[in-house]
Amino acid sequence: MGGVEKMLMNLLDYREIKNFDFLSCSKPPEYFDNLIDSYGCRAYHPVIRRENFIGHYKAVHDIAKHYDVVHIHTQNAFFTTLDCLAVR
């Protein structure tokens, strides 16, 4: 789990955010899933993009449609564009 995930965990830990759900495109260590659950938040892990490209974006869309605000953090402009289209 990288720096962004750790920063979000710190926000949960200090209760600056009361309810925050995570969608991770990679499987984080079980410790983080357990910590997320302990705060009453949810962790989603859609099918990995390289394993099922279409299935990944369908899963992202199906999850994101239940939220008013979605923050996307990625290192690739092409995949960011696809993620934005998926959450529309």
Rosetta silent file (secondary structure, phi, psi, omega in degrees, C-alpha in Angstrom):
SEQUENCE: MGGVEKMLMNLLDYREIKNFDFLSCSKPPEYFDNLIDSYGCRAYHPVIRRENFIGHYKAVHDIAKHYDVVHIHTQNAFFTTLDCLAVR
SCORE:     score description
SCORE:     0.000 S_00000001
   1 L     0.000  133.622 -173.983    0.000    0.000    0.000 S_00000001
   2 L   -89.615 -167.392 -175.480    1.415    3.328   -1.043 S_00000001
   3 H   -64.481  -39.938 -179.664    1.547    6.816    0.375 S_00000001
   4 H   -64.125  -45.267  179.712   -1.977    7.850   -0.595 S_00000001
   5 H   -61.836  -41.518  179.477   -3.488    4.786    1.052 S_00000001
   6 H   -64.605  -41.142  177.682   -1.431    5.378    4.207 S_00000001
   7 H   -61.554  -41.834  178.194   -2.531    9.028    4.343 S_00000001
   8 H   -65.698  -38.316  175.915   -6.172    7.955    4.070 S_00000001
   9 H   -61.803  -39.298  178.079   -5.637    5.398    6.822 S_00000001
  10 H   -63.732  -39.976  177.003   -4.229    8.196    9.007 S_00000001
  11 H   -61.497  -42.188  176.621   -7.338   10.304    8.389 S_00000001
  12 H   -64.335  -42.390 -176.915   -9.502    7.398    9.503 S_00000001
  13 H   -61.626  -38.081 -179.704   -7.257    6.744   12.468 S_00000001
  14 L   -93.128    7.170  175.767   -7.567   10.307   13.727 S_00000001
  15 L    57.951   31.203  173.839  -11.283   10.372   12.921 S_00000001
  16 L   -73.962  -25.213  176.469  -11.061   13.408   10.697 S_00000001
  17 L  -120.319  128.492 -175.888  -13.320   11.517    8.301 S_00000001
  18 L   -84.790  -35.318 -177.028  -16.256    9.628    9.771 S_00000001
  19 L  -142.699  118.660 -173.774  -17.247    7.477    6.812 S_00000001
  20 L  -149.481  120.735  178.877  -14.950    6.696    3.934 S_00000001
  21 L  -103.740  154.054 -175.755  -15.044    3.708    1.617 S_00000001
  22 E  -120.303  140.408  169.392  -12.116    2.457   -0.472 S_00000001
  23 E  -124.555  114.303 -177.631  -11.904    0.930   -3.916 S_00000001
  24 L  -115.432  132.072 -179.902   -8.451   -0.447   -4.569 S_00000001
  25 L   -86.133    3.526  171.652   -7.364   -1.860   -7.895 S_00000001
  26 L  -133.220  158.895 -177.333   -4.724   -3.928   -6.154 S_00000001
  27 L   -85.301  110.185  177.943   -5.097   -6.157   -3.143 S_00000001
  28 L   -75.181  166.784  176.803   -3.766   -4.342   -0.079 S_00000001
  29 L   -57.030  146.296 -178.152   -2.455   -6.234    2.922 S_00000001
  30 H   -55.343  -31.034  179.302   -5.204   -7.871    4.964 S_00000001
  31 H   -53.726  -44.337 -177.708   -4.252   -5.591    7.859 S_00000001
  32 H   -69.263  -38.297  175.828   -5.652   -2.563    6.007 S_00000001
  33 H   -60.830  -43.218  179.617   -8.896   -4.333    5.120 S_00000001
  34 H   -64.724  -39.952  178.439   -9.346   -5.252    8.783 S_00000001
  35 H   -65.335  -44.367  177.867   -8.591   -1.672    9.861 S_00000001
  36 H   -59.021  -46.536  178.069  -11.052   -0.274    7.316 S_00000001
  37 H   -60.593  -38.827 -177.404  -13.713   -2.706    8.558 S_00000001
  38 H   -64.841  -23.538  177.702  -13.026   -1.773   12.195 S_00000001
  39 L   -91.202    3.010  179.811  -13.963    1.848   11.403 S_00000001
  40 L    79.557   17.310  178.808  -17.242    0.779    9.834 S_00000001
  41 L  -101.540  170.861 -178.590  -16.025    1.581    6.328 S_00000001
  42 L  -117.328  148.130  175.116  -15.959   -0.691    3.293 S_00000001
  43 E  -120.524  122.768  178.307  -13.110   -1.859    1.090 S_00000001
  44 E  -106.558  141.521  177.042  -13.901   -2.889   -2.469 S_00000001
  45 L  -133.803   86.951  179.449  -11.518   -4.887   -4.652 S_00000001
  46 L   -67.028  167.044  177.087  -12.859   -5.177   -8.211 S_00000001
  47 L   -53.581  141.947 -177.606  -11.378   -7.664  -10.624 S_00000001
  48 L   -68.099  134.879 -174.322   -7.860   -6.590  -11.590 S_00000001
  49 L   -53.646  -44.051 -176.774   -7.784   -4.605  -14.841 S_00000001
  50 L   -71.830  -18.262  178.464   -5.092   -6.715  -16.540 S_00000001
  51 L   -86.225  -33.348 -179.045   -7.034   -9.909  -15.764 S_00000001
  52 L  -156.433   88.765 -173.027  -10.390   -8.707  -17.109 S_00000001
  53 H   -55.744  -55.078 -178.337  -10.334   -5.236  -18.671 S_00000001
  54 H   -66.338  -43.386  179.373  -14.082   -4.903  -19.341 S_00000001
  55 H   -60.436  -36.112  178.563  -15.048   -6.645  -16.106 S_00000001
  56 H   -61.631  -50.273 -177.079  -12.872   -4.257  -14.123 S_00000001
  57 H   -70.546  -29.608  174.130  -14.598   -1.156  -15.486 S_00000001
  58 H   -66.481  -43.188  179.039  -18.039   -2.700  -15.107 S_00000001
  59 H   -64.536  -42.330  178.070  -17.270   -3.444  -11.455 S_00000001
  60 H   -60.751  -44.697  178.468  -15.929    0.089  -10.879 S_00000001
  61 H   -61.736  -45.880 -177.899  -19.089    1.531  -12.434 S_00000001
  62 H   -62.889  -33.208  177.954  -21.369   -0.744  -10.395 S_00000001
  63 H   -77.920  -48.326 -172.901  -19.660    0.311   -7.152 S_00000001
  64 H   -66.590  -26.020 -177.170  -19.280    4.029   -7.920 S_00000001
  65 L   -64.807  -12.236  179.568  -22.913    4.571   -8.910 S_00000001
  66 L   -92.805    5.159 -175.521  -23.857    4.355   -5.213 S_00000001
  67 L  -122.508  146.964  176.731  -21.711    7.361   -4.244 S_00000001
  68 L   -81.798  -32.018 -177.271  -22.131   11.117   -4.659 S_00000001
  69 L  -129.741  132.817  177.811  -18.381   11.814   -4.671 S_00000001
  70 L  -132.196  126.636  175.769  -15.609    9.643   -6.110 S_00000001
  71 L  -104.814  129.370 -179.797  -11.917   10.527   -5.950 S_00000001
  72 L  -113.020  127.603  178.924   -9.659    8.833   -8.487 S_00000001
  73 L  -128.633  113.540 -179.910   -5.945    8.640   -7.893 S_00000001
  74 L  -148.060  166.255 -177.084   -3.807    6.970  -10.523 S_00000001
  75 L  -102.997    6.320 -173.316   -0.474    7.469  -12.238 S_00000001
  76 L  -130.325  118.848 -176.436   -1.628    7.005  -15.809 S_00000001
  77 H   -61.282  -37.253  179.614   -3.674    9.611  -17.726 S_00000001
  78 H   -63.166  -47.569 -179.685   -5.185    7.001  -20.065 S_00000001
  79 H   -70.032  -30.925  175.227   -6.468    4.859  -17.188 S_00000001
  80 H   -61.346  -43.492  178.193   -7.641    7.970  -15.322 S_00000001
  81 H   -60.853  -44.897  178.411   -9.805    8.835  -18.331 S_00000001
  82 H   -64.486  -40.314  177.345  -11.242    5.319  -18.404 S_00000001
  83 H   -61.906  -43.219  178.754  -11.879    5.428  -14.646 S_00000001
  84 H   -61.721  -40.389  177.055  -13.706    8.742  -15.020 S_00000001
  85 H   -65.412  -37.064 -178.167  -15.870    7.286  -17.772 S_00000001
  86 H   -67.284  -32.951 -175.495  -16.607    4.220  -15.635 S_00000001
  87 H   -90.507   -1.704  179.131  -17.872    6.264  -12.675 S_00000001
  88 L   -64.736    0.000    0.000  -20.146    8.510  -14.743 S_00000001
